[in-house]
Amino acid sequence: MKDSHISLAHGNGGSYMRELIETLFNRHLGNSNLDINSDAACINLLPGELVVTTDGFTVDPLEFPGGNIGTLAVHGTINDLAVMGAYPKHFTLSVFVEEGFNISVLDRIIESFALTAKETGTTVITGDTKVLRRGEGGGIYLSVTGIGIRPQGVQLGFNEVKPGDTILVSGPVGDHGVAIMLAREQFGFRGKLKSDAASIQPLTEVLLELACVRFMRDPTRGGLATVANEIVRGTGFDVSLNETNIPVRDSVYTVCDALGYDPLYLACEGRVVAVVSPEKAEKALSCWQALPSGKEAAIIGTISQNRAPQPYVTLKTTLGGERILAELSDDPLPRIC
């Protein structure tokens, strides 16, 4: 492309838009399933249940230690399918890009999206591009729909959770949230911490093979504490977490202590929280710890029949006391994913 920055003409449906699609998007995303001259796609799916998710990505900054908005969009969409017990197959991708945006940055982001999708065995089958007037957007937003297949017979959800079940997390929490804070450099902190953004598909597959999992969720916005509260609301049971067992990096604690954040409420982008049957909890943990993405996994809590009129999430603290982890009421860190 001759242009160095996005103009409104790149979104008008004419020659500039065609050039952008052909020379940038199709160069990175082109595959046998993608017809850039059509506004829809036909796909062949294997037997099983069709699982569909959609998500928007608005992270700031667009590029951060451990990834960028492109890799985040792939991982985030895959993870939403994976926790439903599905195997991701295809994406649709809508790009909202602001007038004046640097085309070389756009190229890097879409290249990262394409390479990450290829690594995870997924393809883009259709998409759309819109150009926003200068000042109407945050540089670039991505909207992704993910399509996956869940094998017949897989049953996951709140109605599968039982008192006595065990809660696991696949690794340290809060990495993504703190990595974004450090990348913004607005608090005067610097560090080498990277986002944990990654596909959790290998972790979810293990639990499905063990036939022990009742419920899974990736703790993105609102973090681990929010997932725990979702379990309480969805099941009517109490959730008890043990702070000593919850993996949190020292660097995350340091930043959170200085700024008044609780790492249990900060986003992760490559972790999974799972509720499993108690008799297979140790086996599930050892299988996770045998994987590179699960080597720091831990058993962090249990499900129990509620003891009060209203069920709660309680945290047994490192000092031996207990405190309630309330539902998140505000957004501690906007534009994080």
C-alpha positions in Angstrom: 0.0 0.0 0.0 1.2 3.5 -0.8 -0.7 5.2 2.1 0.9 5.3 5.6 -2.2 6.1 7.6 -5.9 5.2 7.4 -8.2 7.8 5.7 -12.0 7.8 5.6 -11.7 6.6 2.0 -10.5 3.3 3.3 -14.0 2.7 4.6 -16.1 4.0 1.7 -16.5 0.7 -0.2 -14.4 2.0 -3.1 -11.0 1.4 -4.5 -9.1 2.4 -1.3 -11.1 0.0 0.7 -10.6 -2.8 -1.8 -6.9 -2.1 -1.8 -6.8 -2.3 2.1 -8.7 -5.6 2.1 -6.7 -7.2 -0.7 -3.2 -6.0 0.2 -3.3 -6.1 4.0 -6.2 -8.2 5.4 -6.2 -10.9 2.8 -2.4 -11.1 2.8 -2.5 -12.2 6.4 -5.9 -13.8 6.8 -6.5 -15.4 3.4 -7.4 -19.1 3.4 -9.6 -21.5 1.5 -12.6 -20.7 3.6 -12.3 -16.9 3.1 -14.0 -15.2 0.1 -13.1 -11.5 0.3 -15.7 -10.8 -2.4 -18.6 -12.1 -0.3 -20.3 -10.9 2.9 -21.0 -14.3 4.3 -19.5 -17.8 4.4 -20.5 -21.4 4.1 -18.7 -23.9 6.3 -18.8 -27.6 6.9 -18.9 -28.6 10.6 -18.2 -32.0 12.2 -20.9 -33.8 14.2 -21.5 -32.3 17.6 -23.0 -29.3 19.2 -22.4 -25.9 17.5 -21.0 -23.4 20.1 -20.8 -19.7 19.2 -19.3 -16.8 21.1 -18.8 -13.1 20.3 -16.5 -10.6 21.9 -15.2 -7.1 21.5 -11.6 -6.0 22.2 -10.6 -2.5 23.2 -7.4 -2.9 25.1 -5.2 0.2 25.8 -2.3 0.2 24.9 -2.8 -1.8 21.7 0.6 -3.4 22.0 1.8 -4.6 25.4 4.4 -7.0 26.9 3.2 -10.5 25.9 1.0 -9.6 23.0 -1.2 -7.0 21.3 -4.9 -6.5 20.6 -4.7 -9.1 17.7 -3.2 -11.9 19.7 -5.6 -11.0 22.6 -8.6 -11.2 20.3 -7.7 -14.7 19.2 -6.9 -16.0 22.6 -9.9 -14.4 24.2 -12.3 -15.9 21.7 -10.8 -19.3 21.8 -10.9 -19.3 25.6 -14.6 -18.5 25.6 -15.2 -21.5 23.4 -12.8 -23.8 25.3 -14.5 -23.3 28.7 -17.7 -24.4 27.1 -16.0 -27.7 26.2 -15.8 -26.8 22.5 -13.0 -27.1 20.0 -12.6 -23.8 18.2 -12.8 -23.9 14.4 -13.5 -20.6 12.8 -13.7 -16.8 13.4 -15.4 -13.8 11.9 -13.5 -10.6 12.3 -14.8 -7.0 12.3 -12.2 -4.2 12.4 -13.1 -0.7 13.5 -10.2 1.5 12.7 -9.9 5.2 13.3 -9.0 7.8 10.6 -5.3 8.6 10.9 -4.3 5.3 12.3 -0.9 4.1 11.3 -1.2 1.4 8.6 2.1 -0.2 9.7 0.7 -0.8 13.2 -2.5 -2.1 11.7 -0.4 -4.5 9.6 1.4 -5.8 12.7 -1.8 -6.3 14.6 -3.5 -8.3 11.8 -0.4 -10.3 11.2 -0.3 -11.2 14.9 -4.0 -12.2 14.7 -3.3 -14.4 11.7 -0.2 -16.1 13.1 -1.9 -16.7 16.4 -5.0 -18.2 14.7 -2.8 -20.4 12.6 -1.0 -21.7 15.7 -4.3 -22.6 17.3 -5.7 -24.3 14.2 -8.4 -21.7 13.5 -9.3 -19.7 10.4 -11.1 -16.5 9.6 -14.1 -17.2 7.3 -15.6 -13.7 6.9 -15.2 -10.2 8.2 -15.9 -6.5 7.9 -14.0 -3.2 8.1 -15.3 0.1 9.2 -13.4 3.4 9.4 -14.3 5.8 12.1 -13.7 9.6 11.9 -10.8 10.9 13.8 -11.6 11.2 17.5 -14.5 8.7 17.4 -12.4 5.7 18.4 -9.5 4.5 20.4 -7.3 3.7 17.4 -8.6 0.3 16.6 -11.3 -2.0 18.0 -11.8 -5.7 17.1 -15.0 -7.6 17.2 -14.7 -11.4 16.9 -17.2 -14.2 16.6 -15.9 -17.6 17.3 -17.4 -20.9 16.1 -16.6 -24.2 17.7 -17.8 -27.8 18.0 -18.6 -29.5 21.4 -18.6 -33.3 21.3 -22.0 -34.9 22.1 -22.5 -35.8 25.7 -20.4 -33.0 27.3 -22.3 -31.4 30.1 -21.0 -28.3 31.8 -22.7 -25.5 33.7 -23.9 -24.3 37.1 -26.5 -27.1 37.3 -23.7 -29.6 37.2 -21.9 -28.2 40.3 -22.4 -30.0 43.6 -21.5 -29.3 47.3 -18.1 -30.9 48.0 -16.7 -30.1 44.5 -13.1 -28.7 44.3 -12.0 -25.5 42.6 -8.8 -25.2 40.6 -7.0 -22.4 38.9 -4.5 -23.1 36.2 -1.9 -20.5 37.2 -1.0 -17.1 38.8 -3.8 -14.5 38.6 -3.6 -10.8 37.9 -0.7 -11.0 35.4 -2.6 -9.5 32.5 -4.1 -6.6 34.5 -0.8 -5.6 36.0 1.1 -6.0 32.7 -1.4 -3.5 31.1 -0.9 -1.1 34.0 2.8 -1.2 33.6 2.5 -0.8 29.8 0.5 2.4 30.3 3.2 3.9 32.4 0.6 6.2 34.0 1.4 5.3 37.6 5.2 5.7 37.4 5.9 1.9 37.6 8.0 -0.1 35.2 8.6 -3.8 35.1 9.2 -6.9 33.0 5.9 -8.7 33.8 4.2 -10.1 30.6 0.5 -10.6 30.0 -0.6 -14.2 30.5 -2.6 -14.1 27.3 -2.7 -17.6 25.8 -5.0 -20.3 24.6 -6.3 -22.4 27.4 -7.4 -25.2 25.0 -4.8 -27.7 26.2 -6.0 -27.2 29.8 -9.6 -27.7 29.1 -9.0 -30.7 26.9 -7.3 -32.5 29.7 -10.3 -32.0 32.0 -12.7 -33.2 29.4 -10.6 -36.3 28.9 -10.7 -37.0 32.6 -14.5 -36.7 32.6 -14.3 -34.8 35.9 -15.1 -31.2 35.2 -18.5 -29.6 36.1 -17.9 -26.0 35.2 -15.1 -23.8 33.6 -14.6 -20.1 33.2 -11.7 -17.9 32.1 -11.3 -15.1 34.7 -11.0 -12.1 32.4 -12.6 -8.8 33.5 -13.2 -8.9 37.2 -10.7 -11.7 37.7 -11.0 -14.8 40.0 -13.2 -13.1 42.5 -15.8 -12.3 39.9 -15.8 -15.9 38.6 -16.3 -17.1 42.2 -19.3 -14.8 42.6 -20.7 -16.0 39.3 -20.6 -19.6 40.7 -22.4 -18.4 43.9 -25.1 -16.7 41.9 -25.5 -19.5 39.4 -25.6 -22.4 41.9 -26.9 -20.9 45.2 -23.9 -22.6 47.0 -21.1 -21.1 49.0 -17.7 -20.8 47.6 -14.7 -21.0 50.0 -11.3 -19.9 48.7 -7.9 -20.3 50.5 -5.7 -17.2 50.0 -2.6 -19.2 50.8 -3.2 -21.6 47.9 -4.0 -18.9 45.3 -1.0 -18.3 43.0 -0.1 -14.6 42.7 3.3 -13.4 41.5 5.3 -11.2 43.9 5.5 -8.5 41.2 1.7 -8.4 41.0 1.4 -8.1 44.8 3.9 -5.3 44.8 2.0 -3.2 42.2 -1.3 -4.0 43.8 -0.2 -3.0 47.3 1.2 0.3 46.0 -1.9 1.2 44.0 -4.6 -0.3 46.2 -5.8 -3.0 43.9 -6.8 -6.5 44.8 -5.1 -9.1 42.5 -8.1 -11.4 42.8 -10.2 -8.8 40.9 -7.7 -8.2 38.1 -8.0 -9.8 34.6 -6.3 -12.9 33.4 -6.2 -13.8 29.7 -4.6 -17.2 29.8 -6.0 -18.9 32.9 -9.0 -21.1 33.6 -11.0 -21.6 36.8 -12.5 -25.1 37.0 -14.9 -26.9 39.3 -14.2 -30.6 39.3 -15.4 -33.7 41.2 -13.5 -34.0 44.5 -12.4 -37.6 43.8 -10.5 -36.6 40.7 -9.2 -33.2 41.8 -5.6 -34.3 42.6 -5.5 -36.2 39.2 -6.7 -33.1 37.4 -4.1 -30.9 39.2 -1.3 -33.2 38.3 -2.4 -33.4 34.7 -2.5 -29.6 34.5 0.9 -29.2 36.2 2.4 -31.5 33.6 1.5 -28.9 30.9 3.7 -25.8 30.3 0.6 -23.6 30.7 -0.4 -25.3 33.9 2.8 -25.9 35.8 1.8 -23.4 38.5 -1.8 -24.6 38.8 -3.3 -25.0 42.3 -6.3 -26.3 44.2 -7.7 -23.1 45.7 -11.1 -23.8 47.2 -14.3 -25.8 47.5 -18.1 -25.6 47.0 -20.3 -26.1 50.0 -24.0 -25.9 50.9 -24.7 -22.3 52.0 -24.7 -21.7 55.7 -26.6 -18.4 55.7 -29.8 -17.2 54.1 -27.6 -15.7 51.3 -24.7 -17.6 49.8 -21.3 -15.9 49.8 -17.7 -16.2 48.5 -15.5 -16.3 51.5 -11.7 -16.1 51.5 -9.6 -17.7 54.2 -6.8 -15.2 54.6 -3.1 -15.9 55.1 -3.6 -14.7 58.7 -6.2 -17.3 59.4 -9.2 -15.1 59.3 -12.1 -14.9 56.8 -13.4 -12.1 54.7 -16.2 -11.9 52.1 -15.2 -11.4 48.5 -18.0 -9.1 47.3 -19.2 -8.8 43.7 -17.3 -6.1 41.8 -19.2 -2.8 41.7 -16.9 -0.6 39.6 -14.3 -1.1 36.9 -10.9 -0.9 38.5 -9.1 -0.8 35.1 -11.0 0.1 31.9 -10.0 -1.0 28.4 -8.0 -4.0 29.7 -9.3 -6.5 27.1 
